[in-house]
């Protein structure tokens, strides 16, 4: 492998490493891929310990992250407004990082595979120019955010050292934009209706049976985003005729009514309304 090829492979590896975004242990994450938002389950490095990590969409021009708190505020009306403000604040930064991304990996690929047929000075000039533009845009975007939503200066400082790190500045600067809102609010406002059912069902069940939150507030939010609360409380269908009870939180099924669900802090399961013979 030639030196140029090795350098390019190392750049790709570093970029993938920079695509790993750390989030708080109790964070709820939704990710925009192309033009669709979807819920993402963060990966825990250690069971029950934080922080958690999320792999950002590898193509910066086509993806975004929105991170909410699992015990944040229920303010559905603020999501669209903040998303619009965030999009305007990040417009120049996104353009600069997109140009930097194309300069590094598009120009680098040209140098690796075309060699001397491509002059290297314009490519290096484009990388340096877009890198400087990205840093300036990041500083301006950070100053435009309110103090409680600003990320740490270390994210910008790291980007000043590495142009590959700078390509991930939109995710780093956008992590805290929704941090004071509950993750259910982001799910209810951004993800498609079919993908809202399970997270709302689980949150309502945990609030009802484990006391994690206020079930009345979650039920009201579910109604506001167009979900049927009665459907969220519907027992799971029996997997077999021998299932006599179910866990109301994780929907595990049991052949005994005196069992406990170890996955849900030894929660006592709920008996099915009727025996299989009578249904």
Number of C-alpha atoms within 10 A of each C-alpha: 6 8 9 15 15 12 14 18 12 12 16 15 12 14 20 15 13 18 22 15 17 17 21 18 18 16 21 25 24 22 21 19 18 13 8 12 21 17 20 15 13 21 16 16 12 9 8 9 11 15 16 20 18 18 17 20 19 15 15 20 18 13 18 20 22 24 24 27 22 22 16 16 16 18 13 19 10 15 18 13 11 13 14 12 14 19 14 13 20 23 14 18 25 23 16 23 27 20 21 26 24 17 23 25 17 13 19 22 16 18 19 17 12 11 13 10 9 14 12 14 9 12 18 15 12 17 22 16 15 24 26 18 18 29 22 17 22 27 14 15 21 21 12 14 18 9 9 10 17 18 17 11 11 9 16 21 13 14 20 17 10 12 22 25 20 28 30 25 25 23 20 20 24 24 22 20 22 23 21 18 23 21 27 26 27 27 26 23 19 21 17 14 13 8 15 22 19 11 16 22 23 17 21 27 23 19 19 17 16 14 11 14 17 13 17 12 13 22 20 13 20 22 12 13 15 12 20 13 18 8 10 19 14 10 17 15 11 17 10 11 10 13 19 21 25 26 25 26 23 15 18 17 25 22 14 14 16 12 17 17 19 10 11 17 9 11 16 18 23 19 20 17 10 9 13 13 6 5 6
